[in-house]
Amino acid sequence: MNIGIFDSGIGGMSVLHQALATLPHENYIFYADTDHVPYGTKTKDQVISYVDEMIQFMLSHNCKAVVIACNTATSAAAFIMRQKYTIPIIGIEPAVKPAVEQSHGRRVMVVATPLTIREEKLKNLVDRVDNAHHVDLLPLPELVTFAEREEFNSPQVEAYLHKELSSYDLSTYGELVLGCTHFNYFKDSFRKIMPSQVQIIDGNRGTVNQLKRILESTDQLEQSEGKVRYFTSGREVVASEQLARMDRLHARLEEMSRIK
């Protein structure tokens, strides 16, 4: 059987990349909903509809578990989908709790999409763990657009980040939480801008570890070939140039994984 991983676009590749490292003997279906990217500027009802369609797709492709590799889709739809389907559905959320615990009294910056920041799920998470009111939320929607066209470390990206971060005293921060899976492609740009004491963290490892725990508890771990089939809004990726793009993205993510 397969593990299904989906996102609005290529951001979820960062979760797949982590899954391949943690669970290399599983087979995967990766689905990028490129027809509807970005999700962060859509309505909640639209996102719920897209997620429902993708889970049905995963069920039709023999998936034993589904990972919503998108913070926005998790915020908007995970609870509703778990009520509707019996298959394990693992979501991803910004790593706010570990960031606060590791911040040693410094401020914590959470960057995400506008919809993730508007949703009650993130607000409730921050309320639970941020007793000292040290967490700031900043939407960075244009990073999704940059990522989808593979523009990762251009002067335009750095100028955008400088502009959006210019009103914050970055010397007061200890943690930067990447609250959108697309943002993992930009760790080098964030590292250039943020002071050296700022740690950059995301929720990918925690999400994949939760997937592993669920599969272990239901005795569904496999020793398969570790194959990945890629789909864009239901269309399988088979052309050599498209598959080469997937290889480039994995190479970029491997490079970014070394940046802390």
URSULHU-V446841 format. One record per residue. RES is the residue in three letters. SS is DSSP state (a for helix, b for strand, c for the rest). PHI is phi in whole degrees, 0 to 359 (999 if undefined). D_FIRST is the distance of its C-alpha to the first C-alpha in Angstrom with 1 decimal. Layout:
res = <RES/RES>
ss = <SS/SS>
phi = <PHI/PHI>
d_first = <D_FIRST/D_FIRST>
This chain:
res = <MET/ASN/ILE/GLY/ILE/PHE/ASP/SER/GLY/ILE/GLY/GLY/MET/SER/VAL/LEU/HIS/GLN/ALA/LEU/ALA/THR/LEU/PRO/HIS/GLU/ASN/TYR/ILE/PHE/TYR/ALA/ASP/THR/ASP/HIS/VAL/PRO/TYR/GLY/THR/LYS/THR/LYS/ASP/GLN/VAL/ILE/SER/TYR/VAL/ASP/GLU/MET/ILE/GLN/PHE/MET/LEU/SER/HIS/ASN/CYS/LYS/ALA/VAL/VAL/ILE/ALA/CYS/ASN/THR/ALA/THR/SER/ALA/ALA/ALA/PHE/ILE/MET/ARG/GLN/LYS/TYR/THR/ILE/PRO/ILE/ILE/GLY/ILE/GLU/PRO/ALA/VAL/LYS/PRO/ALA/VAL/GLU/GLN/SER/HIS/GLY/ARG/ARG/VAL/MET/VAL/VAL/ALA/THR/PRO/LEU/THR/ILE/ARG/GLU/GLU/LYS/LEU/LYS/ASN/LEU/VAL/ASP/ARG/VAL/ASP/ASN/ALA/HIS/HIS/VAL/ASP/LEU/LEU/PRO/LEU/PRO/GLU/LEU/VAL/THR/PHE/ALA/GLU/ARG/GLU/GLU/PHE/ASN/SER/PRO/GLN/VAL/GLU/ALA/TYR/LEU/HIS/LYS/GLU/LEU/SER/SER/TYR/ASP/LEU/SER/THR/TYR/GLY/GLU/LEU/VAL/LEU/GLY/CYS/THR/HIS/PHE/ASN/TYR/PHE/LYS/ASP/SER/PHE/ARG/LYS/ILE/MET/PRO/SER/GLN/VAL/GLN/ILE/ILE/ASP/GLY/ASN/ARG/GLY/THR/VAL/ASN/GLN/LEU/LYS/ARG/ILE/LEU/GLU/SER/THR/ASP/GLN/LEU/GLU/GLN/SER/GLU/GLY/LYS/VAL/ARG/TYR/PHE/THR/SER/GLY/ARG/GLU/VAL/VAL/ALA/SER/GLU/GLN/LEU/ALA/ARG/MET/ASP/ARG/LEU/HIS/ALA/ARG/LEU/GLU/GLU/MET/SER/ARG/ILE/LYS>
ss = <c/b/b/b/b/b/b/c/c/a/a/a/a/a/a/a/a/a/a/a/a/a/c/c/c/c/b/b/b/b/b/b/c/c/c/c/c/c/c/c/c/c/c/a/a/a/a/a/a/a/a/a/a/a/a/a/a/a/a/a/c/c/b/b/b/b/b/b/c/c/a/a/a/a/a/a/a/a/a/a/a/a/a/a/c/c/c/b/b/b/c/c/c/c/c/a/a/a/a/a/a/a/c/c/c/c/b/b/b/b/b/b/c/a/a/a/a/a/c/a/a/a/a/a/a/a/a/a/a/c/c/c/c/c/b/b/b/b/b/c/c/a/a/a/a/a/a/a/c/c/c/c/c/c/a/a/a/a/a/a/a/a/a/a/a/c/c/c/c/a/a/a/b/b/b/b/b/b/c/c/a/a/a/a/a/a/a/a/a/a/a/a/a/c/c/c/c/c/b/b/b/b/c/a/a/a/a/a/a/a/a/a/a/a/a/a/a/c/c/c/c/c/c/c/c/c/c/b/b/b/b/b/c/c/b/b/c/c/c/a/a/a/a/a/a/a/a/a/a/a/a/a/a/a/a/a/c/c/c/c>
phi = <999/250/254/266/230/221/207/292/199/277/303/296/301/292/286/302/301/293/297/296/283/277/232/287/255/260/260/233/247/251/236/255/275/293/293/238/293/269/279/297/251/272/281/299/297/298/296/302/297/297/295/301/298/288/294/299/300/297/298/286/246/60/267/264/203/232/250/276/272/210/298/296/293/298/300/277/228/300/299/295/292/291/287/270/242/267/297/301/239/255/259/232/224/303/281/289/299/297/296/297/295/265/281/52/87/280/285/236/257/250/254/202/274/302/292/302/290/286/291/297/303/289/301/293/298/297/300/291/251/257/295/269/57/258/265/245/247/227/282/228/297/291/297/296/297/302/297/296/258/57/257/261/223/274/303/293/297/296/297/298/294/302/297/290/265/295/272/250/276/294/292/269/260/243/221/240/261/275/263/213/295/296/286/296/288/247/300/294/292/298/297/295/271/281/301/297/283/278/271/256/228/218/262/295/297/297/295/291/296/295/303/298/300/294/293/296/292/254/55/244/293/235/243/264/278/75/277/233/251/253/227/241/48/91/261/290/275/231/293/299/290/288/293/296/297/300/297/298/294/298/296/297/294/296/297/291/294/273/264/247>
d_first = <0.0/3.8/7.1/9.7/13.3/16.3/20.1/23.2/23.4/23.1/23.7/20.1/19.7/21.5/18.7/16.1/18.8/19.0/15.3/15.3/18.3/17.2/13.6/13.9/11.4/8.3/7.1/8.6/10.0/13.7/16.0/19.7/21.8/24.8/26.6/27.3/27.7/29.4/28.3/30.9/33.8/32.2/33.0/30.8/30.3/29.2/26.6/25.3/25.1/23.1/20.6/20.2/19.6/16.9/15.0/15.4/14.1/10.8/10.5/11.4/8.6/5.7/5.7/6.1/9.2/11.6/14.4/17.6/19.0/22.4/25.2/26.8/23.9/23.2/27.0/27.2/24.2/22.0/24.1/24.3/20.6/20.0/22.6/21.1/17.3/15.9/12.6/13.4/15.2/16.6/19.7/22.0/25.7/28.7/29.4/32.8/33.0/32.7/34.9/37.6/37.5/37.9/40.5/43.5/45.3/44.7/43.4/39.7/38.8/35.6/34.9/32.5/32.5/35.2/32.8/31.2/34.8/36.0/33.3/34.3/31.2/32.5/36.1/35.2/33.4/36.4/38.8/37.1/37.3/40.2/43.2/45.4/44.5/43.6/40.5/41.0/38.6/38.9/37.1/36.4/35.1/36.3/34.0/31.1/33.2/34.1/30.5/29.3/32.1/31.4/34.8/34.2/37.5/40.2/43.6/42.5/39.6/42.0/44.7/42.4/41.3/44.9/46.0/43.5/44.1/47.9/48.9/47.3/49.0/46.2/48.2/47.5/43.7/41.6/38.0/36.3/33.0/30.8/29.7/27.8/25.0/27.1/29.9/28.2/29.4/33.0/33.3/36.1/38.1/37.8/38.8/41.9/43.0/42.3/44.7/43.6/43.3/40.5/37.0/34.2/31.0/27.8/25.0/22.1/22.1/22.5/19.6/17.1/18.7/18.2/14.4/14.6/16.9/14.8/11.7/14.4/16.2/13.5/12.6/8.9/9.7/8.4/10.6/9.0/11.3/11.2/11.1/12.0/12.6/15.5/16.9/20.3/20.8/18.5/19.8/17.7/19.6/20.7/24.3/25.4/27.4/24.6/22.2/25.3/25.6/22.1/23.4/26.6/25.0/23.0/26.4/28.2/25.8/26.2/30.0/30.0/28.1/31.3/33.4/34.2>
